[in-house]
Amino acid sequence: MKQIIAGLNAIDFSPEQLIHFNNVSNQIGGNLVVVFLENLVSDILMIPRPYPDGAYAFNEEIDWQRLEERKKQIAIGMKLFHSTCETHHLNLLLREETGDPVADLVKESRFADMLLLDSSISNRSSLHHDTEISVKSVLHNAQCPVLIIPPQLTAIKEFVFTYNGSYSSMYAIRQATQLLEKLQPAKVTVLYVDEKNTGKLTEEKLLAGYLGAHFKNWDLAVCNGEPSVEILDFLQNRPGSLVTLGAYGRSRLSTFFHKSESDKILLSQLEYVFITHP
């Protein structure tokens, strides 16, 4: 069994998300641990304190009203979690952390085979102080592979392995092959972005040997140009595809994606995105 963790917003999640995470975990052959991404991190108010001479100093105080409202919202989320598990017979473990949500999730990822996230979570304002930066921070620092799940819950019909001959791109392909072997779709495509227009596929024989050992059939698609543009264009008419990205947010030497280029693919919310760090 694999250890799978899923990050969910305790205040704003749906039973459908929970069920889908559970289904994906079951298909992979894993035990699912849910980590709520909304902890009791209190908001700070800057309170002005006047001096006799007319000057002001600002003191930090906890916004107790906001904190109490958040506690109530989290309690409602907890109740929804447990009722969903009971109604749909989901055998899930809920992990409650008390520190920073991002740091907690990164820590959990150190002891997991894979982390599941919902791509639409980055558009929700109630996650933490700066949701988008927080989610990107998780992707950048995660210590296990991350599978981003699109809001439109569709079956995985195709693996799209992005490749450019680099170690990071091959590492992502290998991790996806090993972790998602039970999901094997009817179609597997290697998408090679020939940035330098050489007309040659890097280490073609070795790549073919590896893929041939794991898949009965696979196709090769070659394109030239900017990787994020070409990959997004390739994925437009492929709903239900799972695309691999190596080394999210790392240096140009380790991957052919700038972080901003990877973001374009993540924010498209059209497909499943599998991200690894070598």
VEXDREN-2710 file (C-alpha; in Angstrom, 1 decimal):
% VEXDREN-2710
k/r/px/py/pz
1/MET/0.0/0.0/0.0
2/LYS/1.1/3.5/-0.7
3/GLN/0.8/6.4/1.7
4/ILE/-1.2/9.2/0.0
5/ILE/-2.0/12.5/1.6
6/ALA/-4.5/15.1/0.4
7/GLY/-4.6/18.8/1.2
8/LEU/-8.1/20.2/1.6
9/ASN/-9.4/23.6/2.6
10/ALA/-11.2/22.9/5.9
11/ILE/-13.6/25.8/5.4
12/ASP/-14.4/25.5/1.7
13/PHE/-14.4/21.9/0.3
14/SER/-17.1/19.8/-1.2
15/PRO/-18.0/16.1/-0.5
16/GLU/-17.4/15.5/-4.2
17/GLN/-13.7/16.5/-3.8
18/LEU/-13.3/14.2/-0.9
19/ILE/-14.9/11.3/-2.7
20/HIS/-12.8/11.9/-5.8
21/PHE/-9.6/12.0/-3.8
22/ASN/-10.6/8.8/-2.2
23/ASN/-11.3/7.2/-5.6
24/VAL/-7.9/8.3/-7.0
25/SER/-6.2/6.9/-3.9
26/ASN/-8.0/3.6/-4.2
27/GLN/-7.1/3.3/-7.8
28/ILE/-3.5/4.0/-7.0
29/GLY/-3.6/1.5/-4.2
30/GLY/-3.0/3.8/-1.3
31/ASN/-4.1/4.7/2.2
32/LEU/-5.5/8.3/2.2
33/VAL/-4.7/10.8/4.9
34/VAL/-6.5/14.1/4.7
35/VAL/-4.7/17.2/5.9
36/PHE/-6.8/20.3/6.4
37/LEU/-5.1/23.4/5.0
38/GLU/-6.9/25.9/7.3
39/ASN/-5.6/26.0/10.8
40/LEU/-6.3/28.4/13.7
41/VAL/-3.8/31.0/12.7
42/SER/-5.1/34.2/14.2
43/ASP/-5.4/37.5/12.3
44/ILE/-3.5/40.4/13.7
45/LEU/-5.0/43.9/14.1
46/MET/-2.8/47.0/14.2
47/ILE/-4.3/49.1/17.0
48/PRO/-3.3/52.8/17.2
49/ARG/-2.3/54.0/20.7
50/PRO/-2.2/57.9/21.0
51/TYR/0.5/59.6/23.0
52/PRO/-0.2/62.9/24.9
53/ASP/1.9/64.8/22.4
54/GLY/-0.4/63.7/19.6
55/ALA/1.9/61.0/18.2
56/TYR/0.7/57.5/17.6
57/ALA/2.2/54.0/18.2
58/PHE/0.7/50.8/16.7
59/ASN/0.4/47.7/18.8
60/GLU/-0.4/44.2/17.5
61/GLU/-3.5/42.6/18.9
62/ILE/-5.3/39.4/18.0
63/ASP/-8.6/39.8/16.1
64/TRP/-10.6/37.6/18.5
65/GLN/-13.9/38.0/16.6
66/ARG/-12.3/36.8/13.4
67/LEU/-10.7/33.9/15.2
68/GLU/-13.9/32.8/16.7
69/GLU/-15.7/32.9/13.3
70/ARG/-12.9/30.8/11.8
71/LYS/-13.2/28.2/14.6
72/LYS/-17.0/27.9/13.9
73/GLN/-16.3/27.5/10.1
74/ILE/-13.7/24.8/10.8
75/ALA/-16.1/23.0/13.1
76/ILE/-18.7/23.0/10.3
77/GLY/-16.0/21.6/7.9
78/MET/-15.1/18.9/10.4
79/LYS/-18.7/17.9/10.7
80/LEU/-19.1/17.8/6.9
81/PHE/-15.9/15.7/6.6
82/HIS/-17.1/13.1/9.1
83/SER/-20.7/13.0/7.7
84/THR/-19.3/12.5/4.1
85/CYS/-17.1/9.6/5.3
86/GLU/-20.0/8.0/7.1
87/THR/-22.5/8.4/4.3
88/HIS/-20.2/7.2/1.5
89/HIS/-18.3/4.6/3.6
90/LEU/-14.9/6.3/3.2
91/ASN/-12.2/4.9/5.5
92/LEU/-10.1/8.1/5.7
93/LEU/-7.7/9.4/8.4
94/LEU/-7.9/13.1/9.2
95/ARG/-4.8/14.9/10.3
96/GLU/-5.2/18.1/12.3
97/GLU/-2.1/20.3/12.6
98/THR/-1.8/23.5/14.7
99/GLY/1.1/25.3/12.9
100/ASP/1.4/27.0/9.6
101/PRO/-0.6/25.2/6.9
102/VAL/2.1/25.2/4.2
103/ALA/4.8/24.1/6.6
104/ASP/2.6/21.3/7.9
105/LEU/1.8/20.0/4.5
106/VAL/5.4/20.0/3.4
107/LYS/6.3/18.2/6.6
108/GLU/3.6/15.6/5.9
109/SER/4.9/15.2/2.3
110/ARG/8.2/14.0/3.7
111/PHE/6.5/10.8/4.9
112/ALA/4.2/10.2/1.9
113/ASP/4.4/8.6/-1.5
114/MET/2.3/11.2/-3.1
115/LEU/0.3/14.4/-2.3
116/LEU/-3.0/15.2/-3.9
117/LEU/-4.2/18.8/-4.4
118/ASP/-7.2/20.3/-6.1
119/SER/-6.2/22.8/-8.8
120/SER/-9.1/25.1/-8.0
121/ILE/-7.9/25.6/-4.4
122/SER/-5.6/28.4/-5.5
123/ASN/-8.6/30.5/-6.4
124/ARG/-10.1/30.3/-2.9
125/SER/-9.4/33.3/-0.7
126/SER/-10.1/31.5/2.6
127/LEU/-7.1/29.2/2.6
128/HIS/-4.6/31.5/4.2
129/HIS/-3.3/35.0/4.0
130/ASP/-1.9/34.7/0.5
131/THR/-3.5/31.6/-1.1
132/GLU/-1.7/31.6/-4.4
133/ILE/1.7/32.1/-2.9
134/SER/1.0/29.4/-0.3
135/VAL/0.0/26.8/-2.9
136/LYS/3.0/27.6/-5.0
137/SER/5.1/27.3/-2.0
138/VAL/3.8/23.8/-1.4
139/LEU/4.5/22.8/-5.0
140/HIS/8.0/24.3/-4.8
141/ASN/8.9/22.6/-1.5
142/ALA/6.9/19.4/-1.5
143/GLN/9.1/16.4/-0.6
144/CYS/7.1/13.8/-2.6
145/PRO/5.4/13.8/-6.0
146/VAL/2.3/16.0/-6.2
147/LEU/-0.8/15.2/-8.3
148/ILE/-2.9/18.2/-9.1
149/ILE/-6.5/17.2/-9.8
150/PRO/-8.7/19.4/-12.0
151/PRO/-12.1/20.7/-10.8
152/GLN/-13.9/18.7/-13.6
153/LEU/-13.7/15.2/-12.2
154/THR/-13.0/13.0/-15.2
155/ALA/-11.4/9.6/-15.6
156/ILE/-7.7/9.6/-16.7
157/LYS/-7.7/8.6/-20.3
158/GLU/-4.1/9.4/-21.3
159/PHE/-0.6/9.8/-19.9
160/VAL/1.2/12.7/-21.5
161/PHE/4.9/12.5/-20.6
162/THR/6.7/15.8/-21.3
163/TYR/10.3/15.1/-22.2
164/ASN/13.4/17.0/-23.3
165/GLY/16.1/14.6/-22.4
166/SER/16.8/16.1/-19.0
167/TYR/17.1/14.1/-15.8
168/SER/14.2/16.0/-14.2
169/SER/11.8/15.2/-17.1
170/MET/12.8/11.5/-17.1
171/TYR/12.5/11.4/-13.3
172/ALA/8.9/12.6/-13.5
173/ILE/8.1/10.0/-16.1
174/ARG/9.6/7.2/-14.0
175/GLN/7.9/8.3/-10.8
176/ALA/4.5/8.6/-12.6
177/THR/5.0/5.1/-14.2
178/GLN/5.8/3.5/-10.8
179/LEU/3.2/5.3/-8.7
180/LEU/0.4/5.3/-11.1
181/GLU/0.9/1.9/-12.7
182/LYS/-2.6/0.8/-11.7
183/LEU/-4.2/3.7/-13.5
184/GLN/-2.6/2.8/-16.8
185/PRO/-4.8/4.4/-19.5
186/ALA/-5.5/3.2/-23.0
187/LYS/-3.1/5.8/-24.4
188/VAL/0.5/6.9/-23.5
189/THR/2.1/9.8/-25.4
190/VAL/5.6/11.2/-25.0
191/LEU/5.6/14.9/-25.9
192/TYR/9.1/16.0/-26.9
193/VAL/9.7/19.8/-27.1
194/ASP/12.7/20.3/-29.4
195/GLU/13.7/23.8/-28.1
196/LYS/16.9/23.9/-30.2
197/ASN/15.2/22.5/-33.3
198/THR/17.8/19.8/-33.6
199/GLY/15.5/17.2/-35.1
200/LYS/16.8/14.6/-32.8
201/LEU/15.2/12.9/-29.8
202/THR/17.6/12.9/-26.9
203/GLU/18.5/9.3/-25.8
204/GLU/15.8/7.9/-28.0
205/LYS/16.8/4.2/-27.7
206/LEU/17.1/4.3/-23.9
207/LEU/13.7/6.1/-23.6
208/ALA/12.1/3.5/-25.9
209/GLY/13.6/0.7/-23.9
210/TYR/12.2/2.0/-20.6
211/LEU/8.7/2.7/-21.9
212/GLY/8.6/-0.6/-23.8
213/ALA/9.2/-2.4/-20.5
214/HIS/6.2/-0.8/-18.9
215/PHE/3.7/0.0/-21.6
216/LYS/2.4/-2.2/-24.5
217/ASN/2.0/0.8/-26.8
218/TRP/3.1/4.4/-26.7
219/ASP/3.2/7.3/-29.2
220/LEU/5.7/10.1/-29.7
221/ALA/4.7/13.7/-30.5
222/VAL/7.4/16.2/-31.4
223/CYS/7.0/20.0/-31.5
224/ASN/9.2/23.0/-31.6
225/GLY/8.9/26.3/-29.7
226/GLU/8.2/27.6/-26.2
227/PRO/7.5/24.5/-24.0
228/SER/4.6/25.9/-22.1
229/VAL/2.9/27.2/-25.2
230/GLU/3.4/24.0/-27.1
231/ILE/2.3/21.8/-24.2
232/LEU/-0.8/23.9/-23.5
233/ASP/-1.7/23.8/-27.2
234/PHE/-1.2/20.0/-27.3
235/LEU/-3.4/19.5/-24.3
236/GLN/-6.3/21.6/-25.5
237/ASN/-8.3/18.8/-27.0
238/ARG/-7.2/16.1/-24.6
239/PRO/-9.6/16.2/-21.6
240/GLY/-8.8/13.6/-19.0
241/SER/-5.1/13.6/-19.7
242/LEU/-2.4/13.4/-17.0
243/VAL/0.7/15.5/-17.8
244/THR/4.1/15.2/-16.1
245/LEU/6.2/18.2/-15.1
246/GLY/9.7/17.8/-13.7
247/ALA/11.2/20.1/-11.0
248/TYR/8.5/22.7/-10.5
249/GLY/10.1/26.1/-9.7
250/ARG/13.6/24.9/-9.8
251/SER/16.5/26.2/-11.9
252/ARG/16.6/26.4/-15.7
253/LEU/19.4/23.8/-15.6
254/SER/17.1/21.1/-14.1
255/THR/14.0/21.6/-16.2
256/PHE/12.8/23.2/-19.4
257/PHE/10.1/25.1/-17.5
258/HIS/10.4/28.5/-15.9
259/LYS/8.0/28.6/-12.8
260/SER/5.8/31.0/-14.6
261/GLU/5.5/28.6/-17.6
262/SER/4.5/25.8/-15.3
263/ASP/1.9/28.0/-13.7
264/LYS/0.2/28.5/-17.1
265/ILE/-0.3/24.7/-17.3
266/LEU/-1.5/24.5/-13.7
267/LEU/-3.9/27.4/-14.0
268/SER/-5.5/26.0/-17.2
269/GLN/-7.3/23.5/-15.0
270/LEU/-7.8/21.2/-18.0
271/GLU/-5.9/18.1/-16.9
272/TYR/-4.3/16.2/-14.1
273/VAL/-0.7/17.5/-13.5
274/PHE/1.9/15.3/-11.9
275/ILE/4.9/17.2/-10.5
276/THR/8.1/15.9/-9.1
277/HIS/11.4/17.1/-7.7
278/PRO/14.5/14.9/-8.3
END
